[in-house]
Amino acid sequence: MKKRIVSILLVAAMSVSLFACGSKESSSSSDDSKKDSSASTSTHMNASDADGIEDKDITWAKDNSGNTFLAIAEDKGWIDDLGIKIDEPNFDETNAALTALAGGQVDIISNYGTNAPLQEIASGEDWLIIGGYMAQGCMPIVAKKGTKWNGVEDFIGKKVAADPSLYSVTGALLDKGYDPLTQVEWKSYPTSSDQLAAVVKGEVDYAVVGTSRNYEVQQNPELEAVAYQSDVMPWYSCCRMVVSREYAEKNPNTIKAILKTLIRAQEYYTTHHDECEELMKDYMGVDLDYVKAYMDNDHFQISNDPLKHEVMKGWEILDKTGFLDENAKNINIEDHIDTSFYEEALNEATEEYGDENPEFYSNLKSFYEEHNK
């Protein structure tokens, strides 16, 4: 991408870039040797992937919880093999990232939820969901330490610091026969840290915050994560990979090649978890404990899969709760979920790399069939 409007934001934000995608610095000579070994295997990448790339200069919005698969792919040289350069300006707040995507300042977002992109699509943005990152995020439901948690029904009659468009929560309440908009008092705060402070002060009973806040919660002796969003709605589709339709139409080979590389990185993640934690620590410039606070949590489930069924369910819940623009009635959300890029990438990755871990690729195929077909 040739646009560099966000360069000023990048310089300002990198100092608070707490959590994205993988440093290329090695902490030891053994790490260097591992990287060299991985780089040598990258020559097996299909040369036609690089030859067909339309966009060699991509801008990918980065938040402070990062994209581990992208980190791995960059660290192992697989992105370089494609001849692609990826700039990753930091956008900690979702609205800023969506504005950048709408304005053509970034090409790809992958860490900014599902509900917010869906709301923008309902409002007229011609975007495509082409993949994912967090299938279910490690997003804690936080209360004062010692609070007993019985289930999402504990929100009824309480004050909750969260956006009521979080369909994983409101949908779960609807399923139990509650009206989440009238039976819960939702409170808005500028930042996640403000939400947590509101719990400590007693202004609210609960806060629902993002994956990157797990360490902050753990370090506060007055708080605890009593549950996670995935406890109330498993596989709810936390973060989707989104591009504009125009970008997808102009750069289909680029998208497929990127997804194939990310799928390969996903396999590496499953077999090198501890190494990937170190990678993320270095990339983000944070303590290892900060990364482990969410990456070691079973609620943190990441996948490149588009999760079409779950996205459509989210759209339905947002519609029921009134968080979609009136224009939504004229939109078939399936027209904004294109699974073909991922499916082709998965098929090609399986053909080229499947022998390295047959069980992984078989499971990935089954998962795709279950959540998209």
C-alpha positions as CSV (number, residue, x, y, z in Angstrom):
1,M,0.0,0.0,0.0
2,K,1.3,3.4,-1.0
3,K,-0.5,5.4,1.5
4,R,1.5,6.7,4.5
5,I,-1.0,9.0,6.2
6,V,-0.7,7.0,9.3
7,S,3.1,7.4,9.7
8,I,2.7,10.1,12.2
9,L,0.4,7.8,14.2
10,L,2.9,5.1,14.0
11,V,5.7,7.2,15.5
12,A,3.4,8.4,18.3
13,A,2.0,5.0,19.1
14,M,4.9,2.6,19.0
15,S,6.0,3.7,22.4
16,V,2.8,2.2,23.8
17,S,2.7,-0.8,21.4
18,L,2.3,-3.4,24.0
19,F,1.1,-6.5,22.2
20,A,1.2,-7.3,18.5
21,C,3.2,-9.5,16.3
22,G,6.7,-10.8,17.0
23,S,10.2,-9.2,17.2
24,K,12.8,-10.3,14.7
25,E,15.5,-10.0,17.4
26,S,16.9,-13.2,18.8
27,S,17.8,-13.6,22.4
28,S,20.5,-16.2,22.0
29,S,22.7,-17.9,19.4
30,S,20.5,-21.0,19.6
31,D,17.5,-18.8,18.6
32,D,19.5,-17.5,15.6
33,S,20.2,-21.1,14.5
34,K,16.5,-22.0,14.8
35,K,15.5,-19.0,12.7
36,D,18.2,-19.8,10.1
37,S,16.8,-23.4,9.9
38,S,13.3,-22.2,9.5
39,A,14.3,-19.7,6.9
40,S,16.0,-22.4,4.9
41,T,12.7,-24.4,4.8
42,S,10.9,-21.3,3.5
43,T,12.5,-22.0,0.1
44,H,9.8,-24.7,-0.3
45,M,7.2,-22.0,-0.7
46,N,5.6,-22.1,-4.1
47,A,7.3,-19.6,-6.3
48,S,4.1,-18.8,-8.0
49,D,2.8,-17.3,-4.7
50,A,5.4,-14.6,-4.8
51,D,5.1,-14.1,-8.6
52,G,1.4,-13.5,-8.4
53,I,1.4,-10.9,-5.6
54,E,-0.3,-7.7,-6.6
55,D,0.4,-5.6,-3.5
56,K,4.0,-5.8,-2.2
57,D,3.5,-2.9,0.3
58,I,0.8,-3.6,2.8
59,T,-0.3,-1.7,5.9
60,W,-1.8,-3.9,8.6
61,A,-3.3,-2.2,11.7
62,K,-1.7,-3.5,14.9
63,D,-3.3,-3.4,18.4
64,N,-1.8,-4.1,21.7
65,S,-2.7,-7.8,21.7
66,G,-1.0,-8.6,18.5
67,N,-1.3,-11.2,15.8
68,T,0.9,-14.1,16.7
69,F,0.6,-15.8,13.3
70,L,1.8,-12.7,11.5
71,A,4.6,-12.5,14.0
72,I,5.7,-16.0,13.3
73,A,5.5,-15.5,9.5
74,E,7.6,-12.4,9.7
75,D,10.1,-13.9,12.0
76,K,10.6,-17.0,9.9
77,G,11.1,-15.0,6.7
78,W,7.9,-16.3,5.1
79,I,6.6,-12.8,4.5
80,D,9.9,-11.8,3.0
81,D,9.7,-14.9,0.7
82,L,6.6,-13.4,-0.8
83,G,8.4,-10.2,-1.5
84,I,6.0,-8.3,0.7
85,K,6.8,-5.5,3.1
86,I,4.2,-5.0,5.9
87,D,4.0,-1.8,7.9
88,E,2.1,-2.2,11.2
89,P,1.0,1.2,12.7
90,N,-0.4,0.9,16.2
91,F,-4.1,1.5,16.8
92,D,-5.0,0.7,20.3
93,E,-8.6,1.8,20.0
94,T,-11.1,0.0,17.7
95,N,-12.7,3.2,16.3
96,A,-9.4,4.6,15.2
97,A,-8.5,1.3,13.3
98,L,-11.9,1.2,11.6
99,T,-11.6,4.8,10.6
100,A,-8.2,4.1,9.1
101,L,-9.6,1.1,7.1
102,A,-12.6,3.2,5.9
103,G,-10.2,6.0,4.9
104,G,-7.8,3.7,3.0
105,Q,-5.0,4.4,5.5
106,V,-4.6,0.7,6.3
107,D,-5.3,-2.4,4.1
108,I,-6.0,-5.1,6.7
109,I,-7.3,-5.3,10.2
110,S,-7.5,-8.5,12.3
111,N,-7.6,-7.6,15.9
112,Y,-10.6,-5.3,16.3
113,G,-13.5,-7.5,17.2
114,T,-16.5,-8.7,15.1
115,N,-19.3,-6.5,16.3
116,A,-17.7,-3.2,15.3
117,P,-16.8,-4.2,11.7
118,L,-20.3,-5.6,11.4
119,Q,-21.8,-2.3,12.5
120,E,-19.7,-0.5,10.0
121,I,-20.9,-2.8,7.2
122,A,-24.5,-2.2,8.3
123,S,-23.8,1.5,8.0
124,G,-22.7,1.2,4.4
125,E,-19.0,0.2,4.4
126,D,-18.3,-2.2,1.7
127,W,-16.0,-4.5,3.6
128,L,-15.3,-8.2,3.4
129,I,-14.5,-10.6,6.3
130,I,-11.9,-13.0,4.8
131,G,-10.5,-14.7,7.8
132,G,-9.9,-14.3,11.5
133,Y,-7.5,-14.2,14.3
134,M,-9.0,-14.8,17.8
135,A,-11.7,-17.4,17.4
136,Q,-12.4,-16.7,21.0
137,G,-10.4,-14.1,22.8
138,C,-9.1,-14.2,26.4
139,M,-11.5,-11.4,27.3
140,P,-12.0,-11.3,31.0
141,I,-15.2,-10.4,32.9
142,V,-13.7,-8.6,35.9
143,A,-15.1,-7.9,39.3
144,K,-13.8,-7.2,42.8
145,K,-11.8,-10.0,44.2
146,G,-14.0,-12.5,46.0
147,T,-17.0,-12.0,43.8
148,K,-18.9,-15.2,43.2
149,W,-19.8,-15.9,39.6
150,N,-22.8,-18.0,38.8
151,G,-23.2,-17.1,35.1
152,V,-24.0,-14.3,32.7
153,E,-27.4,-13.9,34.6
154,D,-25.3,-12.2,37.3
155,F,-25.3,-9.1,35.1
156,I,-29.1,-8.7,35.6
157,G,-29.8,-5.7,37.8
158,K,-26.1,-4.7,37.9
159,K,-23.9,-2.0,36.5
160,V,-21.5,-3.2,33.8
161,A,-18.6,-1.3,32.3
162,A,-18.8,-2.5,28.7
163,D,-20.3,-1.8,25.3
164,P,-23.8,-3.3,25.1
165,S,-23.1,-4.2,21.5
166,L,-20.9,-7.1,22.8
167,Y,-23.1,-9.7,21.3
168,S,-21.4,-12.6,23.1
169,V,-22.8,-11.2,26.3
170,T,-26.1,-9.8,25.1
171,G,-26.8,-12.9,23.0
172,A,-26.2,-15.2,26.0
173,L,-28.7,-13.1,28.0
174,L,-31.3,-13.2,25.3
175,D,-30.9,-17.0,25.2
176,K,-31.8,-17.1,28.9
177,G,-34.9,-15.0,28.3
178,Y,-33.6,-11.6,29.6
179,D,-33.7,-8.2,28.0
180,P,-30.0,-7.2,28.1
181,L,-30.8,-3.6,27.3
182,T,-33.3,-2.9,30.0
183,Q,-32.2,-5.3,32.7
184,V,-28.5,-4.4,32.8
185,E,-27.2,-0.9,33.4
186,W,-24.3,-0.5,30.9
187,K,-21.7,2.1,31.6
188,S,-19.3,3.7,29.1
189,Y,-15.7,4.7,29.9
190,P,-13.0,6.1,27.6
191,T,-10.5,3.3,28.1
192,S,-10.2,-0.2,29.4
193,S,-8.1,1.0,32.3
194,D,-10.9,3.4,33.2
195,Q,-13.3,0.5,33.2
196,L,-11.1,-1.5,35.6
197,A,-10.7,1.6,37.8
198,A,-14.5,1.9,37.9
199,V,-14.8,-1.6,39.4
200,V,-12.2,-0.8,42.0
201,K,-14.1,2.4,43.0
202,G,-17.4,0.6,43.2
203,E,-18.9,2.6,40.3
204,V,-19.8,-0.6,38.5
205,D,-20.1,-4.2,39.5
206,Y,-18.4,-5.7,36.5
207,A,-16.2,-4.7,33.6
208,V,-15.7,-6.6,30.3
209,V,-12.3,-5.8,28.8
210,G,-9.9,-7.0,26.1
211,T,-7.4,-9.7,25.9
212,S,-4.5,-7.3,26.4
213,R,-5.7,-6.4,29.9
214,N,-5.2,-9.7,31.5
215,Y,-1.9,-8.8,33.0
216,E,-3.3,-5.5,34.3
217,V,-6.0,-7.4,36.0
218,Q,-3.6,-9.9,37.5
219,Q,-1.4,-7.2,38.9
220,N,-4.3,-5.5,40.7
221,P,-4.9,-7.1,44.1
222,E,-8.4,-5.8,44.3
223,L,-9.6,-7.4,41.0
224,E,-10.0,-10.8,39.5
225,A,-11.3,-12.3,36.3
226,V,-14.4,-14.1,37.4
227,A,-15.2,-15.4,33.9
228,Y,-14.4,-14.9,30.2
229,Q,-16.6,-14.0,27.3
230,S,-16.0,-17.5,25.9
231,D,-17.6,-18.9,29.0
232,V,-20.9,-17.4,28.2
233,M,-20.6,-17.9,24.4
234,P,-18.0,-20.4,23.1
235,W,-16.4,-19.7,19.7
236,Y,-18.2,-16.4,19.5
237,S,-15.8,-15.0,16.8
238,C,-13.7,-12.5,18.7
239,C,-11.6,-10.8,16.0
240,R,-12.1,-11.0,12.2
241,M,-9.7,-10.3,9.4
242,V,-11.3,-7.5,7.3
243,V,-10.4,-5.7,4.1
244,S,-12.4,-3.5,1.8
245,R,-14.1,-5.2,-1.2
246,E,-12.1,-3.0,-3.5
247,Y,-8.8,-4.2,-2.0
248,A,-9.9,-7.8,-2.2
249,E,-10.9,-7.5,-5.9
250,K,-7.6,-5.8,-6.8
251,N,-5.4,-8.1,-4.7
252,P,-6.8,-11.7,-4.6
253,N,-3.5,-13.4,-5.0
254,T,-2.0,-11.3,-2.2
255,I,-4.8,-12.2,0.2
256,K,-4.6,-15.9,-0.6
257,A,-0.8,-15.9,-0.2
258,I,-1.0,-14.1,3.1
259,L,-3.6,-16.5,4.4
260,K,-1.6,-19.5,3.3
261,T,1.4,-18.2,5.1
262,L,-0.6,-17.5,8.3
263,I,-2.0,-21.0,8.2
264,R,1.5,-22.3,8.1
265,A,2.3,-20.1,11.0
266,Q,-0.7,-21.4,12.9
267,E,0.7,-24.9,12.6
268,Y,4.1,-23.7,13.9
269,Y,2.3,-22.0,16.9
270,T,0.7,-25.3,17.9
271,T,4.0,-27.1,18.1
272,H,6.2,-24.2,19.4
273,H,4.1,-22.5,22.0
274,D,6.8,-21.5,24.4
275,E,9.0,-20.2,21.6
276,C,6.1,-18.1,20.3
277,E,5.6,-16.5,23.7
278,E,9.3,-15.4,23.6
279,L,8.7,-14.2,20.1
280,M,5.8,-12.1,21.1
281,K,7.6,-10.8,24.2
282,D,10.5,-9.5,22.1
283,Y,8.3,-8.2,19.3
284,M,6.1,-6.2,21.7
285,G,8.9,-5.1,24.0
286,V,7.2,-6.4,27.1
287,D,7.9,-8.7,30.0
288,L,7.2,-12.4,29.4
289,D,4.6,-12.4,32.2
290,Y,2.6,-9.9,30.2
291,V,2.4,-12.3,27.2
292,K,1.9,-15.4,29.3
293,A,-1.1,-13.7,31.1
294,Y,-3.2,-14.5,28.1
295,M,-1.3,-16.9,25.9
296,D,-1.2,-19.5,28.6
297,N,-4.9,-19.2,29.3
298,D,-7.1,-21.9,27.7
299,H,-9.6,-19.2,26.7
300,F,-7.1,-17.8,24.3
301,Q,-8.0,-19.7,21.1
302,I,-6.6,-18.3,17.9
303,S,-7.4,-19.4,14.3
304,N,-7.3,-17.9,10.8
305,D,-10.7,-19.5,10.1
306,P,-13.4,-17.0,9.0
307,L,-16.0,-18.5,11.3
308,K,-18.9,-17.7,8.9
309,H,-21.6,-19.2,11.1
310,E,-20.5,-17.3,14.2
311,V,-20.3,-14.0,12.3
312,M,-23.8,-14.5,11.0
313,K,-25.0,-15.2,14.5
314,G,-23.4,-12.0,15.7
315,W,-25.1,-10.1,13.0
316,E,-28.5,-11.5,14.1
317,I,-27.9,-10.6,17.7
318,L,-26.8,-7.1,16.9
319,D,-30.0,-6.7,14.8
320,K,-32.2,-8.0,17.6
321,T,-30.6,-5.7,20.1
322,G,-30.9,-2.6,17.8
323,F,-27.2,-2.1,17.2
324,L,-27.3,-2.2,13.5
325,D,-28.1,0.8,11.2
326,E,-31.5,0.8,9.5
327,N,-29.6,0.1,6.3
328,A,-28.9,-3.4,7.6
329,K,-32.3,-4.6,6.4
330,N,-31.1,-4.0,2.8
331,I,-27.9,-6.1,3.4
332,N,-27.3,-9.8,3.1
333,I,-24.4,-10.2,5.5
334,E,-23.3,-13.4,3.6
335,D,-22.3,-11.0,0.8
336,H,-19.7,-9.6,3.1
337,I,-18.2,-12.9,4.3
338,D,-15.9,-14.3,1.6
339,T,-14.5,-17.7,2.8
340,S,-13.1,-18.6,-0.7
341,F,-9.7,-17.0,0.0
342,Y,-9.3,-19.0,3.2
343,E,-10.6,-22.2,1.7
344,E,-8.2,-22.0,-1.3
345,A,-5.3,-21.1,1.0
346,L,-6.1,-24.0,3.3
347,N,-6.3,-26.4,0.4
348,E,-2.9,-25.2,-1.0
349,A,-1.3,-25.2,2.4
350,T,-2.4,-28.7,3.0
351,E,-1.1,-29.9,-0.3
352,E,2.3,-28.2,0.2
353,Y,2.9,-28.6,4.0
354,G,0.4,-31.2,5.1
355,D,3.0,-33.9,5.4
356,E,4.7,-31.9,8.1
357,N,1.7,-32.3,10.4
358,P,-1.1,-34.3,8.9
359,E,-3.3,-34.3,12.0
360,F,-3.2,-30.5,12.3
361,Y,-4.3,-29.9,8.7
362,S,-7.0,-32.6,8.9
363,N,-8.4,-30.9,12.1
364,L,-8.2,-27.5,10.4
365,K,-10.2,-28.8,7.5
366,S,-12.8,-30.3,9.8
367,F,-13.0,-27.1,11.8
368,Y,-13.6,-25.1,8.6
369,E,-16.4,-27.4,7.5
370,E,-18.1,-27.2,10.9
371,H,-18.0,-23.4,11.2
372,N,-18.5,-22.3,7.6
373,K,-20.4,-24.8,5.5
